[in-house]
């Protein structure tokens, strides 16, 4: 499996950034790893149908 990485610039509200940073620190992850983890978990929760959030 290819694990190519793509860099993006992401703008977050300061409050969301602070919350994500605190959760990442609590779970001993980097901010990047926390965001990737949450996206992967959510991707697994979404059904295969064409549903909009």
mmCIF file as gemmi writes it, N, C-alpha and C atoms, coordinates in Angstrom:
data_model
loop_
_atom_site.group_PDB
_atom_site.id
_atom_site.type_symbol
_atom_site.label_atom_id
_atom_site.label_alt_id
_atom_site.label_comp_id
_atom_site.label_asym_id
_atom_site.label_entity_id
_atom_site.label_seq_id
_atom_site.pdbx_PDB_ins_code
_atom_site.Cartn_x
_atom_site.Cartn_y
_atom_site.Cartn_z
_atom_site.occupancy
_atom_site.B_iso_or_equiv
_atom_site.pdbx_formal_charge
_atom_site.auth_seq_id
_atom_site.auth_asym_id
_atom_site.pdbx_PDB_model_num
ATOM 1 N N . UNK Axp A 1 ? 0.841 -1.179 0 1 0 ? 1 A 1
ATOM 2 C CA . UNK Axp A 1 ? 0 0 0 1 0 ? 1 A 1
ATOM 3 C C . UNK Axp A 1 ? 0.885 1.24 0 1 0 ? 1 A 1
ATOM 4 N N . UNK Axp A 2 ? 0.563 2.198 -0.823 1 0 ? 2 A 1
ATOM 5 C CA . UNK Axp A 2 ? 1.319 3.437 -0.925 1 0 ? 2 A 1
ATOM 6 C C . UNK Axp A 2 ? 0.838 4.423 0.133 1 0 ? 2 A 1
ATOM 7 N N . UNK Axp A 3 ? 1.754 4.953 0.924 1 0 ? 3 A 1
ATOM 8 C CA . UNK Axp A 3 ? 1.406 5.91 1.978 1 0 ? 3 A 1
ATOM 9 C C . UNK Axp A 3 ? 1.959 7.283 1.629 1 0 ? 3 A 1
ATOM 10 N N . UNK Axp A 4 ? 1.691 7.74 0.429 1 0 ? 4 A 1
ATOM 11 C CA . UNK Axp A 4 ? 2.145 9.054 0.008 1 0 ? 4 A 1
ATOM 12 C C . UNK Axp A 4 ? 1.49 10.12 0.872 1 0 ? 4 A 1
ATOM 13 N N . UNK Axp A 5 ? 2.259 11.119 1.235 1 0 ? 5 A 1
ATOM 14 C CA . UNK Axp A 5 ? 1.736 12.208 2.059 1 0 ? 5 A 1
ATOM 15 C C . UNK Axp A 5 ? 1.583 13.462 1.227 1 0 ? 5 A 1
ATOM 16 N N . UNK Axp A 6 ? 0.59 14.239 1.562 1 0 ? 6 A 1
ATOM 17 C CA . UNK Axp A 6 ? 0.312 15.509 0.905 1 0 ? 6 A 1
ATOM 18 C C . UNK Axp A 6 ? 0.294 16.581 1.978 1 0 ? 6 A 1
ATOM 19 N N . UNK Axp A 7 ? 0.957 17.674 1.729 1 0 ? 7 A 1
ATOM 20 C CA . UNK Axp A 7 ? 0.948 18.791 2.677 1 0 ? 7 A 1
ATOM 21 C C . UNK Axp A 7 ? -0.143 19.775 2.297 1 0 ? 7 A 1
ATOM 22 N N . UNK Axp A 8 ? -0.85 20.252 3.319 1 0 ? 8 A 1
ATOM 23 C CA . UNK Axp A 8 ? -1.869 21.268 3.097 1 0 ? 8 A 1
ATOM 24 C C . UNK Axp A 8 ? -1.722 22.364 4.146 1 0 ? 8 A 1
ATOM 25 N N . UNK Axp A 9 ? -2.263 23.511 3.85 1 0 ? 9 A 1
ATOM 26 C CA . UNK Axp A 9 ? -2.37 24.577 4.836 1 0 ? 9 A 1
ATOM 27 C C . UNK Axp A 9 ? -3.804 24.555 5.338 1 0 ? 9 A 1
ATOM 28 N N . UNK Axp A 10 ? -3.967 24.519 6.631 1 0 ? 10 A 1
ATOM 29 C CA . UNK Axp A 10 ? -5.29 24.418 7.227 1 0 ? 10 A 1
ATOM 30 C C . UNK Axp A 10 ? -5.487 25.585 8.176 1 0 ? 10 A 1
ATOM 31 N N . UNK Axp A 11 ? -6.557 26.311 7.979 1 0 ? 11 A 1
ATOM 32 C CA . UNK Axp A 11 ? -6.88 27.429 8.865 1 0 ? 11 A 1
ATOM 33 C C . UNK Axp A 11 ? -7.984 26.99 9.812 1 0 ? 11 A 1
ATOM 34 N N . UNK Axp A 12 ? -7.718 27.132 11.107 1 0 ? 12 A 1
ATOM 35 C CA . UNK Axp A 12 ? -8.667 26.733 12.139 1 0 ? 12 A 1
ATOM 36 C C . UNK Axp A 12 ? -8.976 27.922 13.037 1 0 ? 12 A 1
ATOM 37 N N . UNK Axp A 13 ? -10.186 27.99 13.544 1 0 ? 13 A 1
ATOM 38 C CA . UNK Axp A 13 ? -10.462 28.98 14.585 1 0 ? 13 A 1
ATOM 39 C C . UNK Axp A 13 ? -9.549 28.701 15.782 1 0 ? 13 A 1
ATOM 40 N N . UNK Axp A 14 ? -9.104 29.753 16.456 1 0 ? 14 A 1
ATOM 41 C CA . UNK Axp A 14 ? -8.168 29.607 17.573 1 0 ? 14 A 1
ATOM 42 C C . UNK Axp A 14 ? -8.7 28.661 18.65 1 0 ? 14 A 1
ATOM 43 N N . UNK Axp A 15 ? -9.996 28.723 18.928 1 0 ? 15 A 1
ATOM 44 C CA . UNK Axp A 15 ? -10.584 27.866 19.955 1 0 ? 15 A 1
ATOM 45 C C . UNK Axp A 15 ? -10.503 26.392 19.564 1 0 ? 15 A 1
ATOM 46 N N . UNK Axp A 16 ? -10.751 26.088 18.301 1 0 ? 16 A 1
ATOM 47 C CA . UNK Axp A 16 ? -10.659 24.706 17.826 1 0 ? 16 A 1
ATOM 48 C C . UNK Axp A 16 ? -9.212 24.225 17.856 1 0 ? 16 A 1
ATOM 49 N N . UNK Axp A 17 ? -8.287 25.071 17.47 1 0 ? 17 A 1
ATOM 50 C CA . UNK Axp A 17 ? -6.861 24.736 17.514 1 0 ? 17 A 1
ATOM 51 C C . UNK Axp A 17 ? -6.428 24.417 18.941 1 0 ? 17 A 1
ATOM 52 N N . UNK Axp A 18 ? -6.854 25.26 19.884 1 0 ? 18 A 1
ATOM 53 C CA . UNK Axp A 18 ? -6.486 25.045 21.287 1 0 ? 18 A 1
ATOM 54 C C . UNK Axp A 18 ? -7.049 23.723 21.797 1 0 ? 18 A 1
ATOM 55 N N . UNK Axp A 19 ? -8.296 23.431 21.445 1 0 ? 19 A 1
ATOM 56 C CA . UNK Axp A 19 ? -8.92 22.172 21.878 1 0 ? 19 A 1
ATOM 57 C C . UNK Axp A 19 ? -8.204 20.967 21.277 1 0 ? 19 A 1
ATOM 58 N N . UNK Axp A 20 ? -7.953 21.008 19.969 1 0 ? 20 A 1
ATOM 59 C CA . UNK Axp A 20 ? -7.247 19.897 19.311 1 0 ? 20 A 1
ATOM 60 C C . UNK Axp A 20 ? -5.861 19.702 19.909 1 0 ? 20 A 1
ATOM 61 N N . UNK Axp A 21 ? -5.168 20.792 20.168 1 0 ? 21 A 1
ATOM 62 C CA . UNK Axp A 21 ? -3.826 20.708 20.758 1 0 ? 21 A 1
ATOM 63 C C . UNK Axp A 21 ? -3.868 20.065 22.141 1 0 ? 21 A 1
ATOM 64 N N . UNK Axp A 22 ? -4.86 20.436 22.94 1 0 ? 22 A 1
ATOM 65 C CA . UNK Axp A 22 ? -4.989 19.864 24.286 1 0 ? 22 A 1
ATOM 66 C C . UNK Axp A 22 ? -5.302 18.372 24.218 1 0 ? 22 A 1
ATOM 67 N N . UNK Axp A 23 ? -6.199 17.984 23.323 1 0 ? 23 A 1
ATOM 68 C CA . UNK Axp A 23 ? -6.546 16.575 23.175 1 0 ? 23 A 1
ATOM 69 C C . UNK Axp A 23 ? -5.338 15.781 22.673 1 0 ? 23 A 1
ATOM 70 N N . UNK Axp A 24 ? -4.614 16.349 21.722 1 0 ? 24 A 1
ATOM 71 C CA . UNK Axp A 24 ? -3.42 15.681 21.198 1 0 ? 24 A 1
ATOM 72 C C . UNK Axp A 24 ? -2.385 15.476 22.307 1 0 ? 24 A 1
ATOM 73 N N . UNK Axp A 25 ? -2.175 16.502 23.105 1 0 ? 25 A 1
ATOM 74 C CA . UNK Axp A 25 ? -1.211 16.394 24.203 1 0 ? 25 A 1
ATOM 75 C C . UNK Axp A 25 ? -1.65 15.325 25.2 1 0 ? 25 A 1
ATOM 76 N N . UNK Axp A 26 ? -2.948 15.316 25.536 1 0 ? 26 A 1
ATOM 77 C CA . UNK Axp A 26 ? -3.477 14.329 26.465 1 0 ? 26 A 1
ATOM 78 C C . UNK Axp A 26 ? -3.253 12.905 25.959 1 0 ? 26 A 1
ATOM 79 N N . UNK Axp A 27 ? -3.434 12.723 24.656 1 0 ? 27 A 1
ATOM 80 C CA . UNK Axp A 27 ? -3.311 11.4 24.054 1 0 ? 27 A 1
ATOM 81 C C . UNK Axp A 27 ? -1.907 11.116 23.515 1 0 ? 27 A 1
ATOM 82 N N . UNK Axp A 28 ? -0.974 11.998 23.843 1 0 ? 28 A 1
ATOM 83 C CA . UNK Axp A 28 ? 0.435 11.856 23.454 1 0 ? 28 A 1
ATOM 84 C C . UNK Axp A 28 ? 0.617 11.703 21.951 1 0 ? 28 A 1
ATOM 85 N N . UNK Axp A 29 ? -0.083 12.593 21.203 1 0 ? 29 A 1
ATOM 86 C CA . UNK Axp A 29 ? 0.045 12.648 19.752 1 0 ? 29 A 1
ATOM 87 C C . UNK Axp A 29 ? 0.427 14.061 19.367 1 0 ? 29 A 1
ATOM 88 N N . UNK Axp A 30 ? 1.03 14.194 18.203 1 0 ? 30 A 1
ATOM 89 C CA . UNK Axp A 30 ? 1.254 15.529 17.654 1 0 ? 30 A 1
ATOM 90 C C . UNK Axp A 30 ? -0.084 16.07 17.175 1 0 ? 30 A 1
ATOM 91 N N . UNK Axp A 31 ? -0.15 17.359 16.954 1 0 ? 31 A 1
ATOM 92 C CA . UNK Axp A 31 ? -1.375 17.954 16.428 1 0 ? 31 A 1
ATOM 93 C C . UNK Axp A 31 ? -1.713 17.337 15.078 1 0 ? 31 A 1
ATOM 94 N N . UNK Axp A 32 ? -0.724 17.177 14.228 1 0 ? 32 A 1
ATOM 95 C CA . UNK Axp A 32 ? -0.941 16.56 12.925 1 0 ? 32 A 1
ATOM 96 C C . UNK Axp A 32 ? -1.497 15.149 13.079 1 0 ? 32 A 1
ATOM 97 N N . UNK Axp A 33 ? -0.896 14.351 13.949 1 0 ? 33 A 1
ATOM 98 C CA . UNK Axp A 33 ? -1.359 12.975 14.157 1 0 ? 33 A 1
ATOM 99 C C . UNK Axp A 33 ? -2.782 12.938 14.702 1 0 ? 33 A 1
ATOM 100 N N . UNK Axp A 34 ? -3.117 13.888 15.546 1 0 ? 34 A 1
ATOM 101 C CA . UNK Axp A 34 ? -4.474 13.945 16.101 1 0 ? 34 A 1
ATOM 102 C C . UNK Axp A 34 ? -5.494 14.231 15.002 1 0 ? 34 A 1
ATOM 103 N N . UNK Axp A 35 ? -5.185 15.185 14.142 1 0 ? 35 A 1
ATOM 104 C CA . UNK Axp A 35 ? -6.096 15.518 13.042 1 0 ? 35 A 1
ATOM 105 C C . UNK Axp A 35 ? -6.246 14.333 12.101 1 0 ? 35 A 1
ATOM 106 N N . UNK Axp A 36 ? -5.134 13.688 11.739 1 0 ? 36 A 1
ATOM 107 C CA . UNK Axp A 36 ? -5.183 12.524 10.855 1 0 ? 36 A 1
ATOM 108 C C . UNK Axp A 36 ? -5.985 11.401 11.519 1 0 ? 36 A 1
ATOM 109 N N . UNK Axp A 37 ? -5.742 11.161 12.796 1 0 ? 37 A 1
ATOM 110 C CA . UNK Axp A 37 ? -6.474 10.121 13.525 1 0 ? 37 A 1
ATOM 111 C C . UNK Axp A 37 ? -7.978 10.381 13.476 1 0 ? 37 A 1
ATOM 112 N N . UNK Axp A 38 ? -8.385 11.6 13.772 1 0 ? 38 A 1
ATOM 113 C CA . UNK Axp A 38 ? -9.814 11.929 13.782 1 0 ? 38 A 1
ATOM 114 C C . UNK Axp A 38 ? -10.432 11.801 12.397 1 0 ? 38 A 1
ATOM 115 N N . UNK Axp A 39 ? -9.713 12.192 11.368 1 0 ? 39 A 1
ATOM 116 C CA . UNK Axp A 39 ? -10.226 12.041 10.005 1 0 ? 39 A 1
ATOM 117 C C . UNK Axp A 39 ? -10.372 10.568 9.633 1 0 ? 39 A 1
ATOM 118 N N . UNK Axp A 40 ? -9.389 9.747 10.011 1 0 ? 40 A 1
ATOM 119 C CA . UNK Axp A 40 ? -9.473 8.312 9.706 1 0 ? 40 A 1
ATOM 120 C C . UNK Axp A 40 ? -10.621 7.647 10.456 1 0 ? 40 A 1
ATOM 121 N N . UNK Axp A 41 ? -10.822 8.017 11.713 1 0 ? 41 A 1
ATOM 122 C CA . UNK Axp A 41 ? -11.937 7.463 12.49 1 0 ? 41 A 1
ATOM 123 C C . UNK Axp A 41 ? -13.25 7.859 11.835 1 0 ? 41 A 1
ATOM 124 N N . UNK Axp A 42 ? -13.39 9.122 11.474 1 0 ? 42 A 1
ATOM 125 C CA . UNK Axp A 42 ? -14.626 9.584 10.847 1 0 ? 42 A 1
ATOM 126 C C . UNK Axp A 42 ? -14.854 8.903 9.511 1 0 ? 42 A 1
ATOM 127 N N . UNK Axp A 43 ? -13.795 8.731 8.746 1 0 ? 43 A 1
ATOM 128 C CA . UNK Axp A 43 ? -13.924 8.045 7.459 1 0 ? 43 A 1
ATOM 129 C C . UNK Axp A 43 ? -14.469 6.637 7.672 1 0 ? 43 A 1
ATOM 130 N N . UNK Axp A 44 ? -14.037 5.969 8.725 1 0 ? 44 A 1
ATOM 131 C CA . UNK Axp A 44 ? -14.529 4.641 9.029 1 0 ? 44 A 1
ATOM 132 C C . UNK Axp A 44 ? -15.976 4.632 9.49 1 0 ? 44 A 1
ATOM 133 N N . UNK Axp A 45 ? -16.454 5.75 10.033 1 0 ? 45 A 1
ATOM 134 C CA . UNK Axp A 45 ? -17.83 5.844 10.517 1 0 ? 45 A 1
ATOM 135 C C . UNK Axp A 45 ? -18.824 6.191 9.413 1 0 ? 45 A 1
ATOM 136 N N . UNK Axp A 46 ? -18.338 6.696 8.304 1 0 ? 46 A 1
ATOM 137 C CA . UNK Axp A 46 ? -19.218 7.103 7.226 1 0 ? 46 A 1
ATOM 138 C C . UNK Axp A 46 ? -19.601 5.879 6.403 1 0 ? 46 A 1
ATOM 139 N N . UNK Axp A 47 ? -20.868 5.769 6.094 1 0 ? 47 A 1
ATOM 140 C CA . UNK Axp A 47 ? -21.301 4.637 5.268 1 0 ? 47 A 1
ATOM 141 C C . UNK Axp A 47 ? -20.793 4.837 3.858 1 0 ? 47 A 1
ATOM 142 N N . UNK Axp A 48 ? -20.83 3.793 3.068 1 0 ? 48 A 1
ATOM 143 C CA . UNK Axp A 48 ? -20.318 3.859 1.698 1 0 ? 48 A 1
ATOM 144 C C . UNK Axp A 48 ? -21.251 4.587 0.753 1 0 ? 48 A 1
ATOM 145 N N . UNK Axp A 49 ? -22.43 4.995 1.213 1 0 ? 49 A 1
ATOM 146 C CA . UNK Axp A 49 ? -23.367 5.73 0.369 1 0 ? 49 A 1
ATOM 147 C C . UNK Axp A 49 ? -22.897 7.154 0.137 1 0 ? 49 A 1
ATOM 148 N N . UNK Axp A 50 ? -23.534 7.83 -0.758 1 0 ? 50 A 1
ATOM 149 C CA . UNK Axp A 50 ? -23.191 9.22 -1.09 1 0 ? 50 A 1
ATOM 150 C C . UNK Axp A 50 ? -23.946 10.16 -0.162 1 0 ? 50 A 1
ATOM 151 N N . UNK Axp A 51 ? -23.519 10.236 1.082 1 0 ? 51 A 1
ATOM 152 C CA . UNK Axp A 51 ? -24.171 11.114 2.052 1 0 ? 51 A 1
ATOM 153 C C . UNK Axp A 51 ? -23.322 12.344 2.266 1 0 ? 51 A 1
ATOM 154 N N . UNK Axp A 52 ? -23.952 13.481 2.322 1 0 ? 52 A 1
ATOM 155 C CA . UNK Axp A 52 ? -23.262 14.72 2.642 1 0 ? 52 A 1
ATOM 156 C C . UNK Axp A 52 ? -23.279 14.897 4.161 1 0 ? 52 A 1
ATOM 157 N N . UNK Axp A 53 ? -22.249 15.532 4.703 1 0 ? 53 A 1
ATOM 158 C CA . UNK Axp A 53 ? -22.225 15.75 6.157 1 0 ? 53 A 1
ATOM 159 C C . UNK Axp A 53 ? -23.334 16.685 6.605 1 0 ? 53 A 1
